């Protein structure tokens, strides 16, 4: 084989290899890769929590109140428990009859008994009337009191409490939109990123870069 042909072929192979290697080097990134943060959207949810609410409420209370009422002592015939003087008349008739029975004999004894009973009844009636009149006169200036109950209303203020449910919005994550190698992606984190450009190491975005902490796990990957 001609020596010049062998040398030419070898140089051609080496030249093509050099061109391929140069093209590969051009395609490789010239420096470290970064993810550009495009936007951060908080993810919220509604949470209900009970809260006790108290307020003063007025209401009307009806109650029975004891009251001491002065009462004038009764006087006159209407005040007597025996307005017809039956007790005095009966007692006088009994005594008068016994006395009349001691007088005379035969039919005269009967007449004396009847007359004594009649006279005794009249006398007993008069005695009872005098006794009651004296008692009424003594009690006429006295005042006694009776306990009666009156219905009264009063307003009382009471504290009434009830439980109400209040709705709060809580943030439980952040949807981070970032651009990497010309493509926009969404990543959910527990905390927002601390920088606008985050380095990419071994294909992984370092989400905690700039915060001084170790890389954090994502919640979900959109």
Kinemage of the C-alpha trace (Angstrom):
@kinemage 1
@onewidth
@group {chain A} dominant
@subgroup {mainchain}
@vectorlist {calphas} color= white
{ca unk a 1} P 0.000 0.000 0.000
{ca unk a 2} L 1.202 3.429 -0.789
{ca unk a 3} L 2.604 5.091 2.319
{ca unk a 4} L 1.116 8.437 1.436
{ca unk a 5} L -2.387 6.952 1.277
{ca unk a 6} L -2.049 5.468 4.796
{ca unk a 7} L -0.844 8.731 6.233
{ca unk a 8} L -3.645 10.648 4.536
{ca unk a 9} L -6.288 8.273 5.819
{ca unk a 10} L -4.979 8.510 9.384
{ca unk a 11} L -4.971 12.283 9.289
{ca unk a 12} L -8.541 12.286 7.977
{ca unk a 13} L -9.737 10.077 10.862
{ca unk a 14} L -7.988 12.222 13.430
{ca unk a 15} L -9.498 15.351 11.899
{ca unk a 16} L -13.032 14.017 12.011
{ca unk a 17} L -12.565 12.932 15.638
{ca unk a 18} L -11.308 16.372 16.569
{ca unk a 19} L -14.327 18.023 14.946
{ca unk a 20} L -16.759 15.727 16.827
{ca unk a 21} L -15.077 16.420 20.154
{ca unk a 22} L -15.185 20.148 19.510
{ca unk a 23} L -18.890 19.995 18.698
{ca unk a 24} L -19.562 18.069 21.940
{ca unk a 25} L -17.684 20.677 23.945
{ca unk a 26} L -19.764 23.460 22.368
{ca unk a 27} L -23.011 21.703 23.435
{ca unk a 28} L -21.940 21.345 27.093
{ca unk a 29} L -22.825 24.226 29.503
{ca unk a 30} L -19.928 26.545 30.076
{ca unk a 31} L -20.661 27.114 33.838
{ca unk a 32} L -22.892 26.018 36.795
{ca unk a 33} L -26.621 25.572 36.156
{ca unk a 34} L -29.286 27.677 37.903
{ca unk a 35} L -33.048 27.555 38.246
{ca unk a 36} L -34.692 30.948 37.790
{ca unk a 37} L -37.657 31.585 40.136
{ca unk a 38} L -40.555 32.938 38.078
{ca unk a 39} L -43.300 33.135 40.704
{ca unk a 40} L -44.332 31.989 44.204
{ca unk a 41} L -48.022 31.337 44.989
{ca unk a 42} L -49.127 30.589 48.586
{ca unk a 43} L -51.433 27.570 48.912
{ca unk a 44} L -54.138 28.212 51.544
{ca unk a 45} L -57.057 26.320 53.017
{ca unk a 46} L -60.035 27.278 55.208
{ca unk a 47} L -59.927 26.109 58.827
{ca unk a 48} L -62.835 26.477 61.298
{ca unk a 49} L -62.108 27.097 64.950
{ca unk a 50} L -64.622 27.409 67.832
{ca unk a 51} L -64.666 30.601 69.893
{ca unk a 52} L -66.752 31.429 72.965
{ca unk a 53} L -68.680 34.705 72.837
{ca unk a 54} L -70.235 36.123 76.042
{ca unk a 55} L -72.601 39.053 76.489
{ca unk a 56} L -74.791 40.572 79.210
{ca unk a 57} L -78.520 39.940 78.741
{ca unk a 58} L -81.326 41.547 80.752
{ca unk a 59} L -84.456 39.635 81.682
{ca unk a 60} L -87.503 40.261 83.888
{ca unk a 61} L -87.935 38.058 86.980
{ca unk a 62} L -91.305 37.713 88.760
{ca unk a 63} L -91.178 36.848 92.460
{ca unk a 64} L -93.394 36.764 95.554
{ca unk a 65} L -92.246 39.247 98.219
{ca unk a 66} L -93.510 39.056 101.865
{ca unk a 67} L -94.951 42.360 103.135
{ca unk a 68} L -96.067 43.216 106.699
{ca unk a 69} L -99.463 44.968 106.473
{ca unk a 70} L -100.991 46.762 109.513
{ca unk a 71} L -104.533 45.594 110.358
{ca unk a 72} L -106.857 47.467 112.784
{ca unk a 73} L -108.375 45.301 115.515
{ca unk a 74} L -112.119 44.798 114.865
{ca unk a 75} L -114.669 46.416 117.178
{ca unk a 76} L -118.457 46.455 117.564
{ca unk a 77} L -120.933 43.583 117.263
{ca unk a 78} L -119.391 42.373 114.038
{ca unk a 79} L -116.125 41.743 115.861
{ca unk a 80} L -117.740 39.276 118.288
{ca unk a 81} L -117.516 35.580 117.558
{ca unk a 82} L -120.981 35.234 119.182
{ca unk a 83} L -123.001 38.267 118.030
{ca unk a 84} L -126.293 36.793 119.340
{ca unk a 85} L -124.844 36.148 122.817
{ca unk a 86} L -125.932 32.528 122.751
{ca unk a 87} L -123.226 31.402 125.153
{ca unk a 88} L -124.120 34.006 127.779
{ca unk a 89} L -127.817 33.373 127.450
{ca unk a 90} L -127.420 29.605 127.800
{ca unk a 91} L -125.133 29.903 130.783
{ca unk a 92} L -127.486 32.398 132.500
{ca unk a 93} L -130.538 30.245 131.825
{ca unk a 94} L -128.789 27.240 133.330
{ca unk a 95} L -127.756 29.095 136.442
{ca unk a 96} L -131.155 30.840 136.795
{ca unk a 97} L -133.045 27.573 136.359
{ca unk a 98} L -130.992 25.898 139.064
{ca unk a 99} L -131.636 28.757 141.433
{ca unk a 100} L -135.375 28.845 140.630
{ca unk a 101} L -135.584 25.139 141.208
{ca unk a 102} L -134.543 25.735 144.795
{ca unk a 103} L -137.579 27.915 145.446
{ca unk a 104} L -141.063 26.673 146.379
{ca unk a 105} L -142.566 23.318 145.658
{ca unk a 106} L -145.078 21.590 143.417
{ca unk a 107} L -146.233 23.638 140.459
{ca unk a 108} L -144.743 26.734 142.050
{ca unk a 109} L -141.340 25.115 141.831
{ca unk a 110} L -141.747 24.602 138.099
{ca unk a 111} L -142.848 28.196 137.593
{ca unk a 112} L -139.883 29.376 139.643
{ca unk a 113} L -137.525 27.213 137.585
{ca unk a 114} L -138.846 28.605 134.286
{ca unk a 115} L -138.766 32.174 135.594
{ca unk a 116} L -135.238 31.677 136.886
{ca unk a 117} L -134.122 30.273 133.535
{ca unk a 118} L -135.625 33.229 131.650
{ca unk a 119} L -134.162 35.757 134.043
{ca unk a 120} L -130.817 33.991 134.027
{ca unk a 121} L -130.725 33.977 130.225
{ca unk a 122} L -131.330 37.722 130.094
{ca unk a 123} L -128.756 38.323 132.786
{ca unk a 124} L -126.192 36.083 131.074
{ca unk a 125} L -126.727 37.826 127.767
{ca unk a 126} L -126.120 41.200 129.387
{ca unk a 127} L -123.034 39.990 131.214
{ca unk a 128} L -121.524 38.583 127.987
{ca unk a 129} L -122.265 41.811 126.165
{ca unk a 130} L -120.526 43.872 128.860
{ca unk a 131} L -117.486 41.623 128.930
{ca unk a 132} L -117.066 41.755 125.144
{ca unk a 133} L -117.591 45.505 125.117
{ca unk a 134} L -114.788 45.908 127.640
{ca unk a 135} L -112.487 43.644 125.642
{ca unk a 136} L -113.223 45.544 122.436
{ca unk a 137} L -112.557 48.841 124.161
{ca unk a 138} L -109.164 47.601 125.334
{ca unk a 139} L -108.246 46.296 121.889
{ca unk a 140} L -109.592 49.289 120.002
{ca unk a 141} L -106.266 51.204 120.067
{ca unk a 142} L -104.055 48.236 119.169
{ca unk a 143} L -102.712 47.595 115.672
{ca unk a 144} L -101.618 44.148 114.549
{ca unk a 145} L -99.696 43.136 111.449
{ca unk a 146} L -100.338 40.423 108.924
{ca unk a 147} L -97.861 38.965 106.464
{ca unk a 148} L -99.074 39.096 102.898
{ca unk a 149} L -97.322 38.323 99.654
{ca unk a 150} L -97.118 40.707 96.740
{ca unk a 151} L -96.056 39.910 93.179
{ca unk a 152} L -93.203 42.099 92.022
{ca unk a 153} L -91.032 42.224 88.934
{ca unk a 154} L -87.388 43.145 88.746
{ca unk a 155} L -84.792 43.251 85.978
{ca unk a 156} L -81.688 41.117 86.368
{ca unk a 157} L -78.571 41.059 84.203
{ca unk a 158} L -77.047 37.703 83.382
{ca unk a 159} L -74.025 36.700 81.352
{ca unk a 160} L -74.894 34.316 78.542
{ca unk a 161} L -72.228 32.562 76.489
{ca unk a 162} L -72.390 30.702 73.199
{ca unk a 163} L -69.892 29.028 70.902
{ca unk a 164} L -69.403 30.372 67.380
{ca unk a 165} L -67.316 28.932 64.572
{ca unk a 166} L -64.832 31.269 62.936
{ca unk a 167} L -63.152 30.562 59.591
{ca unk a 168} L -59.439 31.279 59.130
{ca unk a 169} L -57.207 30.948 56.096
{ca unk a 170} L -54.044 28.965 56.785
{ca unk a 171} L -51.056 28.633 54.478
{ca unk a 172} L -49.789 25.074 54.209
{ca unk a 173} L -47.411 25.384 51.268
{ca unk a 174} L -46.106 27.389 48.308
{ca unk a 175} L -46.282 26.589 44.606
{ca unk a 176} L -42.981 27.759 43.102
{ca unk a 177} L -42.779 28.295 39.358
{ca unk a 178} L -39.202 28.131 38.066
{ca unk a 179} L -37.434 28.048 34.712
{ca unk a 180} L -34.729 25.459 34.034
{ca unk a 181} L -33.048 24.892 30.680
{ca unk a 182} L -35.749 26.967 28.998
{ca unk a 183} L -38.635 24.970 30.502
{ca unk a 184} L -41.052 26.242 33.168
{ca unk a 185} L -41.898 23.834 35.987
{ca unk a 186} L -43.874 24.027 39.256
{ca unk a 187} L -42.611 22.724 42.578
{ca unk a 188} L -44.476 22.812 45.919
{ca unk a 189} L -42.492 23.645 49.050
{ca unk a 190} L -43.277 24.076 52.727
{ca unk a 191} L -41.423 27.401 52.769
{ca unk a 192} L -40.861 29.933 49.984
{ca unk a 193} L -37.393 29.982 48.354
{ca unk a 194} L -34.890 32.494 49.740
{ca unk a 195} L -33.318 33.512 46.431
{ca unk a 196} L -34.369 34.312 42.864
{ca unk a 197} L -31.727 31.987 41.370
{ca unk a 198} L -31.112 28.576 42.875
{ca unk a 199} L -28.187 26.334 41.919
{ca unk a 200} L -28.773 22.936 40.378
{ca unk a 201} L -26.520 20.114 41.600
{ca unk a 202} L -26.635 16.716 39.913
{ca unk a 203} L -29.925 17.683 38.298
{ca unk a 204} L -31.541 18.672 41.638
{ca unk a 205} L -32.552 22.241 42.443
{ca unk a 206} L -31.142 23.315 45.795
{ca unk a 207} L -34.321 24.815 47.241
{ca unk a 208} L -32.734 25.814 50.559
{ca unk a 209} L -29.924 27.724 48.960
{ca unk a 210} L -29.572 31.154 50.526
{ca unk a 211} L -31.338 30.173 53.759
{ca unk a 212} L -28.354 28.630 55.509
{ca unk a 213} L -30.173 25.294 55.904
{ca unk a 214} L -29.855 21.888 54.345
{ca unk a 215} L -31.964 21.227 51.237
{ca unk a 216} L -35.601 20.571 52.088
{ca unk a 217} L -37.911 17.971 50.689
{ca unk a 218} L -40.673 19.176 48.440
{ca unk a 219} L -44.315 18.565 49.311
{ca unk a 220} L -45.397 17.635 45.812
{ca unk a 221} L -44.051 17.932 42.346
{ca unk a 222} L -46.405 19.531 39.819
